[in-house]
Amino acid sequence: MKLLDSFGPNPRLVRMFMAEKGIELPTEQIDLLGGENRQKSYTERNPGGQMPALELDDGSLLAETTTICEYLEEKYPTPAIIGNTAENRAQSRMWVRRIELNITEHIYNGFRYAEGLDLFKDRLYCIPEAADGLKAKARDQLQWLDGLLAGKDYIGGDSVGLADMILYCCLDFAQGVGQPIEPSLQNVNAWFARMDARPSAAASLHANSEAVGMKG
């Protein structure tokens, strides 16, 4: 297998997941900022054009971060992050869906349609007039999550899970592009500090993050 990797919070998520599991794979760097992932040579293999992607041993490609992480969990089941029982895996997938649909997708599109518009306007359909509303929706849902995190170390309970990594990589990126965590969200901020202190947080940062000036 080979990871088609790049700068960005989504590729960082897969790198963080791999670091937590102790997985090492060969990588091929794709220039996301330069638009290499939108070129025909890439989209013929991954029609979504997004990063990252996982090239399997038979040459086929897997995209979508959650799908890649679930595949890696099945190939390398120890230590279990998504879960080692049907019940654990169902709980993990429930929280992943809640975090992605209610929070991270709104944050990312809020960025793409506003601060990142120059980068994305020729790559995907953008709705600039929706940016403020999407950011507000994300803030509202983070307030909801803040209440649920009371007394918990991680989103799903006592151990770090995929939903934690999804949200952490998003929020760490968002803070550098105009969407900081509200100081009033005490539980979310305490959770973020716990995630930020994990060795996988530093290990997953792309080498170009400092030069780009964003966490990805």
N, C-alpha and C positions, 0 to 999 in steps of 0.2 A: 504493500500500500504506500501511497504518497499523498501528503497534504499539500493542496494548492493553496498557498498562504499569501497574506498581504497585510498591510496596515488596516486597522479598522476594529471597531468594538465586536463585530460578529466573528471575525477570525480570532480575535483575542479570546472570546468565549471558548472556542474549541481548544485553543492552546492551554487555557486555564484548566479545562476539563481534563486534558491529557496530562497536565502537570500534577493534578490532584491524584490521578490514577497511576502515575509513573510510566506513562506510555511515551515512547520516543519513535518518531517516524521520519523518513526522509521528507524534505519539503522542496517545493518549487515556488519561488516568489513571483507573484503577479502584480503588476503596477496598477493598483486600483485608482490611485489619485490621477494617474495619467490616462485612465480609461481603457487599459489593456483588457480588462474583463468584459468590456462591451464590444470588443472586436469580434469579427465573424469567426476567427480561429478558435475563440473561447466559447462563444454562444452556440456554435454548432454542437459542442459537447455539453454545455450547460445552458439551455435556453433561457433560464432565469437571469443569467448574466451576473449573478451575485457572487460574493466571496464569503467564506471559503468554499472549497469543494474537496472531496476525498476521492482520489483515484484508486480504484480497487485493483487487485492483482490481475483481473481479466481485462483491464483497460477501461472498464465502465466508470462512470462518475456518479457520486452521490453529492447532492447539494442539500441545503436547508440545515441550519446549525443543530436543531434538535434531533433531526434524523441522523446526522453524523454522530452526535454524542450517544444516541441510543444504539447505533450500530457498533461503536467502539465499546460500549458497555457489554454488549453481547459477545464480542470477540475477546474482551479482557474483563471478565466479570468481577475480578478482585483487585482492589477494594470496590465494593458496590457503592455507587453514588445514586443511581436512579432507583435501585432497590433490589433485594434478593428474594422477595416474595411478591406474589401477585398484588397483595394489598399495598405493600410499600411502593411498587411501581405505579399503581393507580393513584396513590396520593401524590407522588412526584409529578405525574403527568397532569393532574388536576391543577397543581400550583404553577406548573410551567404555563399552562393555558391561561390561567388567570393573570399571571405577570405579563405575558406577551400581549394578550388581547387588550388588557386594561391599562397597561402602563408603558411598556417599552416601545410598542408600535407607535403610540401617540408621541412619545419623546423623539423617536427617530424621524417620523414624518414632520413633526414640528421643526426640527433642524433642517431637513431636506427642503422644506417649503419656505424657509426664512434665511438663516445664516448660511446654509449650504446651498442656496438656490443657484448660484452661479456654477457650482460644481455639478448639480443634478438636473438642471433645466433641459439639457439636451440628451439626458440619459433615460429619464422616465417622466411620466405625466405628473406634473407638480401643480399644487393648488395653493398658491401663496396666501389667498384670503382665509384659508383654513388653519394657518399656522398658530395663531394666537389661541384659538379654541382648542386645538389639539394639546397645546402646552398646558392650558388650564385644566383640561380633562385629566392629564397625567398628574398634575398637582393634586387634584381632588382624589384620585385613586391612591396616591401615596399617603394622603391623610387617612384614608380607609385602612391601608396596610399598617400604618403606624399604630393604630389601635389593636390590630391583630397580633402585632409583634410584642406586646406587653408580656414580660416574663419569659420570652423565648430568645434563644441565641440565634436561631436561624428560621427561615420562613416556614419550613415544614416541621420544625421541632428542635431536637437537640443536636442534629448533625447537619453538616453542610450538604446541600443538594443542588441539582441542576438549576432550579428556579433561582437560588441565591446567586449563582454565577451569571445567569442571564441578566438579572437586575443589577448586579454589581458592575459588570462591564459596561452596561448602558449608562448608569448614573455616573461612573467615573469619567466616561467620555462626555456626558452631557454637561458636567460642571465646567468644562473648558469651552463650551459653545453656547453659553448664555442660559443654561437651565440648571442652576445650582439646587442642592437640596435645601428646603426651607429649614432654618435653624429651629423652628418650633417643633419639628418632627423628631422628638427626642429618641424614640425607639428606632426609627429608621436610621438616624445618625449614629446611634450606638451600634446597630447592626452593620452599617457601612464600615465603621472603624474596625470591627472584628474581621470583616472580609478583607479590608485593606491590609491588615496585619498578616494575613496568610501568605506563606512563601510563594504560593502559586500566583498571587496578585502581581508581584514584581517580576516573577519568572515569565509571565505571559505577555508582558508589554513588548510591543514590536520595537526593533532596533531604531526605527525611524520616528518613534513617537516624540522624542525631544525635538528633533529637527522640524517636525510638522507642527508642534505646539499643541497637540491633542493626545489624549490617552486612547490608544488603540492597539 
